[in-house]
Amino acid sequence: MATFDVEAMIARFQERAKAVKQRPLPPVAGAERTQFINQAKMDFQDFAIVGDSVATLEDGILVLRIDLRPPATA
């Protein structure tokens, strides 16, 4: 059985976040356009959060450490 590659999974989420940013806007208008844009924002946020996580396998459990604290102000 193949082993689970945590780093490869994180890299896939990083690529997905990048792809959402590069996704062209389809020829839609009005409410559909707004819905598409809002969905793209949520997709990017979700993929970026997982892509920025520190992932480990601990006793067969995938653990994602995600720092949601605001950036430190200097």
CHARMM internal coordinates of N, CA and C (Angstrom, degrees):
IC EDIT
DIST 1 N 1 CA 1.4393
DIST 1 CA 1 C 1.5247
ANGL 1 N 1 CA 1 C 109.57
DIST 1 C 2 N 1.3223
ANGL 1 CA 1 C 2 N 117.64
DIHE 1 N 1 CA 1 C 2 N 136.88
DIST 2 N 2 CA 1.4467
ANGL 1 C 2 N 2 CA 121.77
DIHE 1 CA 1 C 2 N 2 CA -179.54
DIST 2 CA 2 C 1.5226
ANGL 2 N 2 CA 2 C 110.55
DIHE 1 C 2 N 2 CA 2 C -71.62
DIST 2 C 3 N 1.3228
ANGL 2 CA 2 C 3 N 115.04
DIHE 2 N 2 CA 2 C 3 N 148.45
DIST 3 N 3 CA 1.4580
ANGL 2 C 3 N 3 CA 118.85
DIHE 2 CA 2 C 3 N 3 CA 177.62
DIST 3 CA 3 C 1.5251
ANGL 3 N 3 CA 3 C 109.90
DIHE 2 C 3 N 3 CA 3 C -85.71
DIST 3 C 4 N 1.3072
ANGL 3 CA 3 C 4 N 115.63
DIHE 3 N 3 CA 3 C 4 N 153.17
DIST 4 N 4 CA 1.4523
ANGL 3 C 4 N 4 CA 121.71
DIHE 3 CA 3 C 4 N 4 CA -179.86
DIST 4 CA 4 C 1.5191
ANGL 4 N 4 CA 4 C 108.87
DIHE 3 C 4 N 4 CA 4 C -79.36
DIST 4 C 5 N 1.3195
ANGL 4 CA 4 C 5 N 117.48
DIHE 4 N 4 CA 4 C 5 N 126.74
DIST 5 N 5 CA 1.4606
ANGL 4 C 5 N 5 CA 123.39
DIHE 4 CA 4 C 5 N 5 CA -178.81
DIST 5 CA 5 C 1.5267
ANGL 5 N 5 CA 5 C 109.10
DIHE 4 C 5 N 5 CA 5 C -98.68
DIST 5 C 6 N 1.3244
ANGL 5 CA 5 C 6 N 115.87
DIHE 5 N 5 CA 5 C 6 N 98.53
DIST 6 N 6 CA 1.4623
ANGL 5 C 6 N 6 CA 121.80
DIHE 5 CA 5 C 6 N 6 CA -176.97
DIST 6 CA 6 C 1.5224
ANGL 6 N 6 CA 6 C 110.79
DIHE 5 C 6 N 6 CA 6 C -62.30
DIST 6 C 7 N 1.3242
ANGL 6 CA 6 C 7 N 117.64
DIHE 6 N 6 CA 6 C 7 N -43.66
DIST 7 N 7 CA 1.4609
ANGL 6 C 7 N 7 CA 121.11
DIHE 6 CA 6 C 7 N 7 CA -178.45
DIST 7 CA 7 C 1.5241
ANGL 7 N 7 CA 7 C 111.26
DIHE 6 C 7 N 7 CA 7 C -63.09
DIST 7 C 8 N 1.3223
ANGL 7 CA 7 C 8 N 117.16
DIHE 7 N 7 CA 7 C 8 N -37.86
DIST 8 N 8 CA 1.4642
ANGL 7 C 8 N 8 CA 120.52
DIHE 7 CA 7 C 8 N 8 CA 178.22
DIST 8 CA 8 C 1.5227
ANGL 8 N 8 CA 8 C 110.71
DIHE 7 C 8 N 8 CA 8 C -65.84
DIST 8 C 9 N 1.3352
ANGL 8 CA 8 C 9 N 117.07
DIHE 8 N 8 CA 8 C 9 N -37.96
DIST 9 N 9 CA 1.4552
ANGL 8 C 9 N 9 CA 119.93
DIHE 8 CA 8 C 9 N 9 CA 177.90
DIST 9 CA 9 C 1.5253
ANGL 9 N 9 CA 9 C 110.57
DIHE 8 C 9 N 9 CA 9 C -63.43
DIST 9 C 10 N 1.3334
ANGL 9 CA 9 C 10 N 116.96
DIHE 9 N 9 CA 9 C 10 N -45.69
DIST 10 N 10 CA 1.4652
ANGL 9 C 10 N 10 CA 120.93
DIHE 9 CA 9 C 10 N 10 CA 178.79
DIST 10 CA 10 C 1.5278
ANGL 10 N 10 CA 10 C 109.91
DIHE 9 C 10 N 10 CA 10 C -61.11
DIST 10 C 11 N 1.3152
ANGL 10 CA 10 C 11 N 117.41
DIHE 10 N 10 CA 10 C 11 N -41.46
DIST 11 N 11 CA 1.4689
ANGL 10 C 11 N 11 CA 121.11
DIHE 10 CA 10 C 11 N 11 CA 178.75
DIST 11 CA 11 C 1.5289
ANGL 11 N 11 CA 11 C 110.69
DIHE 10 C 11 N 11 CA 11 C -62.18
DIST 11 C 12 N 1.3300
ANGL 11 CA 11 C 12 N 117.79
DIHE 11 N 11 CA 11 C 12 N -37.76
DIST 12 N 12 CA 1.4687
ANGL 11 C 12 N 12 CA 120.11
DIHE 11 CA 11 C 12 N 12 CA 177.76
DIST 12 CA 12 C 1.5228
ANGL 12 N 12 CA 12 C 110.99
DIHE 11 C 12 N 12 CA 12 C -64.03
DIST 12 C 13 N 1.3172
ANGL 12 CA 12 C 13 N 117.43
DIHE 12 N 12 CA 12 C 13 N -39.72
DIST 13 N 13 CA 1.4591
ANGL 12 C 13 N 13 CA 119.67
DIHE 12 CA 12 C 13 N 13 CA 178.43
DIST 13 CA 13 C 1.5278
ANGL 13 N 13 CA 13 C 110.89
DIHE 12 C 13 N 13 CA 13 C -67.98
DIST 13 C 14 N 1.3219
ANGL 13 CA 13 C 14 N 117.43
DIHE 13 N 13 CA 13 C 14 N -36.30
DIST 14 N 14 CA 1.4623
ANGL 13 C 14 N 14 CA 120.24
DIHE 13 CA 13 C 14 N 14 CA 176.13
DIST 14 CA 14 C 1.5221
ANGL 14 N 14 CA 14 C 110.66
DIHE 13 C 14 N 14 CA 14 C -63.58
DIST 14 C 15 N 1.3238
ANGL 14 CA 14 C 15 N 116.71
DIHE 14 N 14 CA 14 C 15 N -41.27
DIST 15 N 15 CA 1.4674
ANGL 14 C 15 N 15 CA 120.97
DIHE 14 CA 14 C 15 N 15 CA 177.76
DIST 15 CA 15 C 1.5238
ANGL 15 N 15 CA 15 C 111.10
DIHE 14 C 15 N 15 CA 15 C -65.67
DIST 15 C 16 N 1.3167
ANGL 15 CA 15 C 16 N 117.24
DIHE 15 N 15 CA 15 C 16 N -38.74
DIST 16 N 16 CA 1.4702
ANGL 15 C 16 N 16 CA 120.59
DIHE 15 CA 15 C 16 N 16 CA 178.30
DIST 16 CA 16 C 1.5227
ANGL 16 N 16 CA 16 C 110.73
DIHE 15 C 16 N 16 CA 16 C -63.60
DIST 16 C 17 N 1.3256
ANGL 16 CA 16 C 17 N 117.28
DIHE 16 N 16 CA 16 C 17 N -42.18
DIST 17 N 17 CA 1.4677
ANGL 16 C 17 N 17 CA 120.56
DIHE 16 CA 16 C 17 N 17 CA 178.21
DIST 17 CA 17 C 1.5250
ANGL 17 N 17 CA 17 C 109.93
DIHE 16 C 17 N 17 CA 17 C -61.73
DIST 17 C 18 N 1.3214
ANGL 17 CA 17 C 18 N 116.27
DIHE 17 N 17 CA 17 C 18 N -42.92
DIST 18 N 18 CA 1.4671
ANGL 17 C 18 N 18 CA 120.86
DIHE 17 CA 17 C 18 N 18 CA 178.72
DIST 18 CA 18 C 1.5338
ANGL 18 N 18 CA 18 C 110.52
DIHE 17 C 18 N 18 CA 18 C -63.38
DIST 18 C 19 N 1.3174
ANGL 18 CA 18 C 19 N 116.77
DIHE 18 N 18 CA 18 C 19 N -41.17
DIST 19 N 19 CA 1.4690
ANGL 18 C 19 N 19 CA 120.94
DIHE 18 CA 18 C 19 N 19 CA -179.49
DIST 19 CA 19 C 1.5200
ANGL 19 N 19 CA 19 C 111.69
DIHE 18 C 19 N 19 CA 19 C -64.71
DIST 19 C 20 N 1.3240
ANGL 19 CA 19 C 20 N 117.45
DIHE 19 N 19 CA 19 C 20 N -36.47
DIST 20 N 20 CA 1.4653
ANGL 19 C 20 N 20 CA 120.07
DIHE 19 CA 19 C 20 N 20 CA 178.45
DIST 20 CA 20 C 1.5196
ANGL 20 N 20 CA 20 C 109.82
DIHE 19 C 20 N 20 CA 20 C -63.55
DIST 20 C 21 N 1.3254
ANGL 20 CA 20 C 21 N 117.09
DIHE 20 N 20 CA 20 C 21 N -41.99
DIST 21 N 21 CA 1.4673
ANGL 20 C 21 N 21 CA 120.71
DIHE 20 CA 20 C 21 N 21 CA 179.06
DIST 21 CA 21 C 1.5295
ANGL 21 N 21 CA 21 C 111.87
DIHE 20 C 21 N 21 CA 21 C -63.32
DIST 21 C 22 N 1.3228
ANGL 21 CA 21 C 22 N 116.91
DIHE 21 N 21 CA 21 C 22 N -30.57
DIST 22 N 22 CA 1.4636
ANGL 21 C 22 N 22 CA 121.42
DIHE 21 CA 21 C 22 N 22 CA -177.66
DIST 22 CA 22 C 1.5284
ANGL 22 N 22 CA 22 C 112.69
DIHE 21 C 22 N 22 CA 22 C -94.36
DIST 22 C 23 N 1.3315
ANGL 22 CA 22 C 23 N 117.19
DIHE 22 N 22 CA 22 C 23 N -1.97
DIST 23 N 23 CA 1.4603
ANGL 22 C 23 N 23 CA 122.30
DIHE 22 CA 22 C 23 N 23 CA -177.34
DIST 23 CA 23 C 1.5334
ANGL 23 N 23 CA 23 C 109.54
DIHE 22 C 23 N 23 CA 23 C -65.18
DIST 23 C 24 N 1.3255
ANGL 23 CA 23 C 24 N 117.00
DIHE 23 N 23 CA 23 C 24 N 125.64
DIST 24 N 24 CA 1.4661
ANGL 23 C 24 N 24 CA 118.80
DIHE 23 CA 23 C 24 N 24 CA 178.65
DIST 24 CA 24 C 1.5273
ANGL 24 N 24 CA 24 C 111.02
DIHE 23 C 24 N 24 CA 24 C -72.65
DIST 24 C 25 N 1.3034
ANGL 24 CA 24 C 25 N 115.13
DIHE 24 N 24 CA 24 C 25 N 149.87
DIST 25 N 25 CA 1.4597
ANGL 24 C 25 N 25 CA 121.01
DIHE 24 CA 24 C 25 N 25 CA 178.77
DIST 25 CA 25 C 1.5253
ANGL 25 N 25 CA 25 C 108.43
DIHE 24 C 25 N 25 CA 25 C -79.58
DIST 25 C 26 N 1.3300
ANGL 25 CA 25 C 26 N 117.79
DIHE 25 N 25 CA 25 C 26 N 123.28
DIST 26 N 26 CA 1.4619
ANGL 25 C 26 N 26 CA 119.38
DIHE 25 CA 25 C 26 N 26 CA -179.56
DIST 26 CA 26 C 1.5355
ANGL 26 N 26 CA 26 C 110.07
DIHE 25 C 26 N 26 CA 26 C -69.92
DIST 26 C 27 N 1.3136
ANGL 26 CA 26 C 27 N 115.97
DIHE 26 N 26 CA 26 C 27 N 164.30
DIST 27 N 27 CA 1.4670
ANGL 26 C 27 N 27 CA 119.65
DIHE 26 CA 26 C 27 N 27 CA -178.81
DIST 27 CA 27 C 1.5254
ANGL 27 N 27 CA 27 C 111.73
DIHE 26 C 27 N 27 CA 27 C -75.24
DIST 27 C 28 N 1.3308
ANGL 27 CA 27 C 28 N 115.05
DIHE 27 N 27 CA 27 C 28 N 72.75
DIST 28 N 28 CA 1.4610
ANGL 27 C 28 N 28 CA 120.92
DIHE 27 CA 27 C 28 N 28 CA 177.89
DIST 28 CA 28 C 1.5196
ANGL 28 N 28 CA 28 C 108.27
DIHE 27 C 28 N 28 CA 28 C -123.86
DIST 28 C 29 N 1.3100
ANGL 28 CA 28 C 29 N 115.74
DIHE 28 N 28 CA 28 C 29 N 158.98
DIST 29 N 29 CA 1.4587
ANGL 28 C 29 N 29 CA 120.15
DIHE 28 CA 28 C 29 N 29 CA -179.51
DIST 29 CA 29 C 1.5188
ANGL 29 N 29 CA 29 C 109.78
DIHE 28 C 29 N 29 CA 29 C -137.86
DIST 29 C 30 N 1.3089
ANGL 29 CA 29 C 30 N 115.08
DIHE 29 N 29 CA 29 C 30 N 169.31
DIST 30 N 30 CA 1.4545
ANGL 29 C 30 N 30 CA 120.85
DIHE 29 CA 29 C 30 N 30 CA 174.36
DIST 30 CA 30 C 1.5101
ANGL 30 N 30 CA 30 C 113.39
DIHE 29 C 30 N 30 CA 30 C 65.89
DIST 30 C 31 N 1.3245
ANGL 30 CA 30 C 31 N 114.63
DIHE 30 N 30 CA 30 C 31 N -137.85
DIST 31 N 31 CA 1.4602
ANGL 30 C 31 N 31 CA 121.36
DIHE 30 CA 30 C 31 N 31 CA -176.08
DIST 31 CA 31 C 1.5256
ANGL 31 N 31 CA 31 C 111.94
DIHE 30 C 31 N 31 CA 31 C -62.67
DIST 31 C 32 N 1.3268
ANGL 31 CA 31 C 32 N 117.29
DIHE 31 N 31 CA 31 C 32 N -35.79
DIST 32 N 32 CA 1.4722
ANGL 31 C 32 N 32 CA 120.36
DIHE 31 CA 31 C 32 N 32 CA 179.36
DIST 32 CA 32 C 1.5216
ANGL 32 N 32 CA 32 C 110.82
DIHE 31 C 32 N 32 CA 32 C -64.79
DIST 32 C 33 N 1.3317
ANGL 32 CA 32 C 33 N 117.11
DIHE 32 N 32 CA 32 C 33 N -37.97
DIST 33 N 33 CA 1.4676
ANGL 32 C 33 N 33 CA 121.15
DIHE 32 CA 32 C 33 N 33 CA 178.59
DIST 33 CA 33 C 1.5266
ANGL 33 N 33 CA 33 C 109.86
DIHE 32 C 33 N 33 CA 33 C -64.30
DIST 33 C 34 N 1.3302
ANGL 33 CA 33 C 34 N 115.73
DIHE 33 N 33 CA 33 C 34 N -46.58
DIST 34 N 34 CA 1.4609
ANGL 33 C 34 N 34 CA 120.49
DIHE 33 CA 33 C 34 N 34 CA 179.25
DIST 34 CA 34 C 1.5240
ANGL 34 N 34 CA 34 C 110.52
DIHE 33 C 34 N 34 CA 34 C -60.73
DIST 34 C 35 N 1.3216
ANGL 34 CA 34 C 35 N 116.81
DIHE 34 N 34 CA 34 C 35 N -43.17
DIST 35 N 35 CA 1.4573
ANGL 34 C 35 N 35 CA 120.97
DIHE 34 CA 34 C 35 N 35 CA 179.45
DIST 35 CA 35 C 1.5297
ANGL 35 N 35 CA 35 C 110.72
DIHE 34 C 35 N 35 CA 35 C -62.94
DIST 35 C 36 N 1.3311
ANGL 35 CA 35 C 36 N 117.58
DIHE 35 N 35 CA 35 C 36 N -42.30
DIST 36 N 36 CA 1.4614
ANGL 35 C 36 N 36 CA 121.48
DIHE 35 CA 35 C 36 N 36 CA 179.12
DIST 36 CA 36 C 1.5304
ANGL 36 N 36 CA 36 C 110.63
DIHE 35 C 36 N 36 CA 36 C -62.35
DIST 36 C 37 N 1.3166
ANGL 36 CA 36 C 37 N 116.50
DIHE 36 N 36 CA 36 C 37 N -45.43
DIST 37 N 37 CA 1.4650
ANGL 36 C 37 N 37 CA 120.78
DIHE 36 CA 36 C 37 N 37 CA -179.22
DIST 37 CA 37 C 1.5190
ANGL 37 N 37 CA 37 C 110.61
DIHE 36 C 37 N 37 CA 37 C -64.11
DIST 37 C 38 N 1.3261
ANGL 37 CA 37 C 38 N 116.99
DIHE 37 N 37 CA 37 C 38 N -44.37
DIST 38 N 38 CA 1.4661
ANGL 37 C 38 N 38 CA 119.99
DIHE 37 CA 37 C 38 N 38 CA 178.88
DIST 38 CA 38 C 1.5193
ANGL 38 N 38 CA 38 C 111.87
DIHE 37 C 38 N 38 CA 38 C -62.88
DIST 38 C 39 N 1.3276
ANGL 38 CA 38 C 39 N 117.17
DIHE 38 N 38 CA 38 C 39 N -39.72
DIST 39 N 39 CA 1.4696
ANGL 38 C 39 N 39 CA 120.43
DIHE 38 CA 38 C 39 N 39 CA 178.32
DIST 39 CA 39 C 1.5225
ANGL 39 N 39 CA 39 C 110.60
DIHE 38 C 39 N 39 CA 39 C -65.93
DIST 39 C 40 N 1.3243
ANGL 39 CA 39 C 40 N 117.37
DIHE 39 N 39 CA 39 C 40 N -39.92
DIST 40 N 40 CA 1.4595
ANGL 39 C 40 N 40 CA 120.61
DIHE 39 CA 39 C 40 N 40 CA 178.14
DIST 40 CA 40 C 1.5326
ANGL 40 N 40 CA 40 C 110.71
DIHE 39 C 40 N 40 CA 40 C -62.33
DIST 40 C 41 N 1.3308
ANGL 40 CA 40 C 41 N 117.50
DIHE 40 N 40 CA 40 C 41 N -39.36
DIST 41 N 41 CA 1.4690
ANGL 40 C 41 N 41 CA 120.82
DIHE 40 CA 40 C 41 N 41 CA 178.02
DIST 41 CA 41 C 1.5242
ANGL 41 N 41 CA 41 C 110.47
DIHE 40 C 41 N 41 CA 41 C -62.92
DIST 41 C 42 N 1.3212
ANGL 41 CA 41 C 42 N 116.76
DIHE 41 N 41 CA 41 C 42 N -43.77
DIST 42 N 42 CA 1.4633
ANGL 41 C 42 N 42 CA 120.16
DIHE 41 CA 41 C 42 N 42 CA 179.89
DIST 42 CA 42 C 1.5309
ANGL 42 N 42 CA 42 C 111.36
DIHE 41 C 42 N 42 CA 42 C -67.87
DIST 42 C 43 N 1.3324
ANGL 42 CA 42 C 43 N 116.53
DIHE 42 N 42 CA 42 C 43 N -40.87
DIST 43 N 43 CA 1.4682
ANGL 42 C 43 N 43 CA 120.05
DIHE 42 CA 42 C 43 N 43 CA 177.20
DIST 43 CA 43 C 1.5179
ANGL 43 N 43 CA 43 C 110.19
DIHE 42 C 43 N 43 CA 43 C -59.14
DIST 43 C 44 N 1.3479
ANGL 43 CA 43 C 44 N 116.28
DIHE 43 N 43 CA 43 C 44 N -47.74
DIST 44 N 44 CA 1.4576
ANGL 43 C 44 N 44 CA 119.92
DIHE 43 CA 43 C 44 N 44 CA -179.82
DIST 44 CA 44 C 1.5250
ANGL 44 N 44 CA 44 C 110.36
DIHE 43 C 44 N 44 CA 44 C -59.82
DIST 44 C 45 N 1.3241
ANGL 44 CA 44 C 45 N 116.98
DIHE 44 N 44 CA 44 C 45 N -47.60
DIST 45 N 45 CA 1.4668
ANGL 44 C 45 N 45 CA 120.67
DIHE 44 CA 44 C 45 N 45 CA -178.67
DIST 45 CA 45 C 1.5198
ANGL 45 N 45 CA 45 C 110.86
DIHE 44 C 45 N 45 CA 45 C -57.95
DIST 45 C 46 N 1.3227
ANGL 45 CA 45 C 46 N 117.24
DIHE 45 N 45 CA 45 C 46 N -47.95
DIST 46 N 46 CA 1.4624
ANGL 45 C 46 N 46 CA 120.90
DIHE 45 CA 45 C 46 N 46 CA -178.02
DIST 46 CA 46 C 1.5246
ANGL 46 N 46 CA 46 C 111.62
DIHE 45 C 46 N 46 CA 46 C -63.67
DIST 46 C 47 N 1.3281
ANGL 46 CA 46 C 47 N 116.93
DIHE 46 N 46 CA 46 C 47 N -47.69
DIST 47 N 47 CA 1.4638
ANGL 46 C 47 N 47 CA 120.18
DIHE 46 CA 46 C 47 N 47 CA -179.58
DIST 47 CA 47 C 1.5223
ANGL 47 N 47 CA 47 C 111.15
DIHE 46 C 47 N 47 CA 47 C -65.45
DIST 47 C 48 N 1.3438
ANGL 47 CA 47 C 48 N 117.44
DIHE 47 N 47 CA 47 C 48 N -39.83
DIST 48 N 48 CA 1.4627
ANGL 47 C 48 N 48 CA 120.92
DIHE 47 CA 47 C 48 N 48 CA -178.93
DIST 48 CA 48 C 1.5228
ANGL 48 N 48 CA 48 C 111.29
DIHE 47 C 48 N 48 CA 48 C -67.24
DIST 48 C 49 N 1.3285
ANGL 48 CA 48 C 49 N 117.74
DIHE 48 N 48 CA 48 C 49 N -39.09
DIST 49 N 49 CA 1.4633
ANGL 48 C 49 N 49 CA 120.18
DIHE 48 CA 48 C 49 N 49 CA 179.16
DIST 49 CA 49 C 1.5242
ANGL 49 N 49 CA 49 C 110.38
DIHE 48 C 49 N 49 CA 49 C -61.21
DIST 49 C 50 N 1.3111
ANGL 49 CA 49 C 50 N 117.20
DIHE 49 N 49 CA 49 C 50 N -48.58
DIST 50 N 50 CA 1.4682
ANGL 49 C 50 N 50 CA 119.77
DIHE 49 CA 49 C 50 N 50 CA 179.38
DIST 50 CA 50 C 1.5283
ANGL 50 N 50 CA 50 C 109.80
DIHE 49 C 50 N 50 CA 50 C -67.79
DIST 50 C 51 N 1.3251
ANGL 50 CA 50 C 51 N 117.34
DIHE 50 N 50 CA 50 C 51 N -38.56
DIST 51 N 51 CA 1.4652
ANGL 50 C 51 N 51 CA 120.97
DIHE 50 CA 50 C 51 N 51 CA 179.51
DIST 51 CA 51 C 1.5173
ANGL 51 N 51 CA 51 C 113.20
DIHE 50 C 51 N 51 CA 51 C -64.27
DIST 51 C 52 N 1.3342
ANGL 51 CA 51 C 52 N 117.58
DIHE 51 N 51 CA 51 C 52 N -26.75
DIST 52 N 52 CA 1.4625
ANGL 51 C 52 N 52 CA 121.62
DIHE 51 CA 51 C 52 N 52 CA 179.04
DIST 52 CA 52 C 1.5257
ANGL 52 N 52 CA 52 C 112.82
DIHE 51 C 52 N 52 CA 52 C -91.93
DIST 52 C 53 N 1.3165
ANGL 52 CA 52 C 53 N 117.09
DIHE 52 N 52 CA 52 C 53 N -0.50
DIST 53 N 53 CA 1.4644
ANGL 52 C 53 N 53 CA 119.85
DIHE 52 CA 52 C 53 N 53 CA -176.86
DIST 53 CA 53 C 1.5262
ANGL 53 N 53 CA 53 C 111.50
DIHE 52 C 53 N 53 CA 53 C -77.13
DIST 53 C 54 N 1.3074
ANGL 53 CA 53 C 54 N 113.50
DIHE 53 N 53 CA 53 C 54 N 162.29
DIST 54 N 54 CA 1.4629
ANGL 53 C 54 N 54 CA 120.95
DIHE 53 CA 53 C 54 N 54 CA 171.31
DIST 54 CA 54 C 1.5293
ANGL 54 N 54 CA 54 C 105.01
DIHE 53 C 54 N 54 CA 54 C -104.50
DIST 54 C 55 N 1.3155
ANGL 54 CA 54 C 55 N 115.89
DIHE 54 N 54 CA 54 C 55 N 115.25
DIST 55 N 55 CA 1.4630
ANGL 54 C 55 N 55 CA 120.63
DIHE 54 CA 54 C 55 N 55 CA -174.35
DIST 55 CA 55 C 1.5240
ANGL 55 N 55 CA 55 C 110.72
DIHE 54 C 55 N 55 CA 55 C -107.31
DIST 55 C 56 N 1.3251
ANGL 55 CA 55 C 56 N 114.69
DIHE 55 N 55 CA 55 C 56 N 139.25
DIST 56 N 56 CA 1.4547
ANGL 55 C 56 N 56 CA 121.08
DIHE 55 CA 55 C 56 N 56 CA 174.78
DIST 56 CA 56 C 1.5174
ANGL 56 N 56 CA 56 C 108.73
DIHE 55 C 56 N 56 CA 56 C -140.14
DIST 56 C 57 N 1.3160
ANGL 56 CA 56 C 57 N 114.97
DIHE 56 N 56 CA 56 C 57 N 157.88
DIST 57 N 57 CA 1.4616
ANGL 56 C 57 N 57 CA 121.56
DIHE 56 CA 56 C 57 N 57 CA 171.20
DIST 57 CA 57 C 1.5160
ANGL 57 N 57 CA 57 C 107.06
DIHE 56 C 57 N 57 CA 57 C -106.25
DIST 57 C 58 N 1.3231
ANGL 57 CA 57 C 58 N 116.57
DIHE 57 N 57 CA 57 C 58 N 119.17
DIST 58 N 58 CA 1.4544
ANGL 57 C 58 N 58 CA 121.88
DIHE 57 CA 57 C 58 N 58 CA -178.90
DIST 58 CA 58 C 1.5217
ANGL 58 N 58 CA 58 C 108.66
DIHE 57 C 58 N 58 CA 58 C -122.11
DIST 58 C 59 N 1.3129
ANGL 58 CA 58 C 59 N 115.77
DIHE 58 N 58 CA 58 C 59 N 108.19
DIST 59 N 59 CA 1.4701
ANGL 58 C 59 N 59 CA 121.87
DIHE 58 CA 58 C 59 N 59 CA -178.56
DIST 59 CA 59 C 1.5254
ANGL 59 N 59 CA 59 C 111.43
DIHE 58 C 59 N 59 CA 59 C 54.68
DIST 59 C 60 N 1.3265
ANGL 59 CA 59 C 60 N 116.65
DIHE 59 N 59 CA 59 C 60 N 41.07
DIST 60 N 60 CA 1.4538
ANGL 59 C 60 N 60 CA 121.30
DIHE 59 CA 59 C 60 N 60 CA 177.99
DIST 60 CA 60 C 1.5156
ANGL 60 N 60 CA 60 C 114.43
DIHE 59 C 60 N 60 CA 60 C 82.05
DIST 60 C 61 N 1.3243
ANGL 60 CA 60 C 61 N 118.05
DIHE 60 N 60 CA 60 C 61 N 4.91
DIST 61 N 61 CA 1.4643
ANGL 60 C 61 N 61 CA 122.01
DIHE 60 CA 60 C 61 N 61 CA 179.94
DIST 61 CA 61 C 1.5241
ANGL 61 N 61 CA 61 C 108.80
DIHE 60 C 61 N 61 CA 61 C -109.63
DIST 61 C 62 N 1.3278
ANGL 61 CA 61 C 62 N 116.02
DIHE 61 N 61 CA 61 C 62 N 127.35
DIST 62 N 62 CA 1.4573
ANGL 61 C 62 N 62 CA 120.96
DIHE 61 CA 61 C 62 N 62 CA 177.31
DIST 62 CA 62 C 1.5205
ANGL 62 N 62 CA 62 C 108.41
DIHE 61 C 62 N 62 CA 62 C -77.28
DIST 62 C 63 N 1.3229
ANGL 62 CA 62 C 63 N 116.23
DIHE 62 N 62 CA 62 C 63 N 121.61
DIST 63 N 63 CA 1.4596
ANGL 62 C 63 N 63 CA 122.24
DIHE 62 CA 62 C 63 N 63 CA -179.46
DIST 63 CA 63 C 1.5297
ANGL 63 N 63 CA 63 C 108.09
DIHE 62 C 63 N 63 CA 63 C -115.97
DIST 63 C 64 N 1.3273
ANGL 63 CA 63 C 64 N 115.90
DIHE 63 N 63 CA 63 C 64 N 123.32
DIST 64 N 64 CA 1.4568
ANGL 63 C 64 N 64 CA 121.57
DIHE 63 CA 63 C 64 N 64 CA 176.73
DIST 64 CA 64 C 1.5175
ANGL 64 N 64 CA 64 C 108.16
DIHE 63 C 64 N 64 CA 64 C -109.11
DIST 64 C 65 N 1.3208
ANGL 64 CA 64 C 65 N 116.55
DIHE 64 N 64 CA 64 C 65 N 119.82
DIST 65 N 65 CA 1.4694
ANGL 64 C 65 N 65 CA 120.69
DIHE 64 CA 64 C 65 N 65 CA 175.08
DIST 65 CA 65 C 1.5173
ANGL 65 N 65 CA 65 C 106.62
DIHE 64 C 65 N 65 CA 65 C -97.46
DIST 65 C 66 N 1.3252
ANGL 65 CA 65 C 66 N 114.49
DIHE 65 N 65 CA 65 C 66 N 119.28
DIST 66 N 66 CA 1.4574
ANGL 65 C 66 N 66 CA 120.80
DIHE 65 CA 65 C 66 N 66 CA -176.47
DIST 66 CA 66 C 1.5226
ANGL 66 N 66 CA 66 C 107.97
DIHE 65 C 66 N 66 CA 66 C -126.59
DIST 66 C 67 N 1.3257
ANGL 66 CA 66 C 67 N 116.02
DIHE 66 N 66 CA 66 C 67 N 116.60
DIST 67 N 67 CA 1.4610
ANGL 66 C 67 N 67 CA 121.05
DIHE 66 CA 66 C 67 N 67 CA -179.54
DIST 67 CA 67 C 1.5161
ANGL 67 N 67 CA 67 C 108.54
DIHE 66 C 67 N 67 CA 67 C -87.41
DIST 67 C 68 N 1.3248
ANGL 67 CA 67 C 68 N 116.06
DIHE 67 N 67 CA 67 C 68 N 109.20
DIST 68 N 68 CA 1.4693
ANGL 67 C 68 N 68 CA 121.43
DIHE 67 CA 67 C 68 N 68 CA -179.23
DIST 68 CA 68 C 1.5219
ANGL 68 N 68 CA 68 C 112.71
DIHE 67 C 68 N 68 CA 68 C -100.96
DIST 68 C 69 N 1.3380
ANGL 68 CA 68 C 69 N 115.34
DIHE 68 N 68 CA 68 C 69 N 8.79
DIST 69 N 69 CA 1.4583
ANGL 68 C 69 N 69 CA 118.22
DIHE 68 CA 68 C 69 N 69 CA 178.13
DIST 69 CA 69 C 1.5264
ANGL 69 N 69 CA 69 C 109.73
DIHE 68 C 69 N 69 CA 69 C -70.03
DIST 69 C 70 N 1.3321
ANGL 69 CA 69 C 70 N 116.88
DIHE 69 N 69 CA 69 C 70 N 147.65
DIST 70 N 70 CA 1.4575
ANGL 69 C 70 N 70 CA 119.03
DIHE 69 CA 69 C 70 N 70 CA 177.66
DIST 70 CA 70 C 1.5236
ANGL 70 N 70 CA 70 C 110.36
DIHE 69 C 70 N 70 CA 70 C -64.39
DIST 70 C 71 N 1.3149
ANGL 70 CA 70 C 71 N 117.57
DIHE 70 N 70 CA 70 C 71 N 152.39
DIST 71 N 71 CA 1.4699
ANGL 70 C 71 N 71 CA 119.90
DIHE 70 CA 70 C 71 N 71 CA 179.39
DIST 71 CA 71 C 1.5354
ANGL 71 N 71 CA 71 C 110.29
DIHE 70 C 71 N 71 CA 71 C -58.91
DIST 71 C 72 N 1.3133
ANGL 71 CA 71 C 72 N 115.85
DIHE 71 N 71 CA 71 C 72 N 145.58
DIST 72 N 72 CA 1.4670
ANGL 71 C 72 N 72 CA 120.27
DIHE 71 CA 71 C 72 N 72 CA 177.89
DIST 72 CA 72 C 1.5248
ANGL 72 N 72 CA 72 C 109.15
DIHE 71 C 72 N 72 CA 72 C -67.68
DIST 72 C 73 N 1.3080
ANGL 72 CA 72 C 73 N 115.89
DIHE 72 N 72 CA 72 C 73 N 137.98
DIST 73 N 73 CA 1.4608
ANGL 72 C 73 N 73 CA 120.02
DIHE 72 CA 72 C 73 N 73 CA 177.59
DIST 73 CA 73 C 1.5264
ANGL 73 N 73 CA 73 C 108.87
DIHE 72 C 73 N 73 CA 73 C -92.17
DIST 73 C 74 N 1.3019
ANGL 73 CA 73 C 74 N 115.14
DIHE 73 N 73 CA 73 C 74 N 139.34
DIST 74 N 74 CA 1.4705
ANGL 73 C 74 N 74 CA 119.50
DIHE 73 CA 73 C 74 N 74 CA -177.48
DIST 74 CA 74 C 1.4987
ANGL 74 N 74 CA 74 C 110.79
DIHE 73 C 74 N 74 CA 74 C -102.87
END
COOR INIT
IC SEED 1 N 1 CA 1 C
IC BUILD
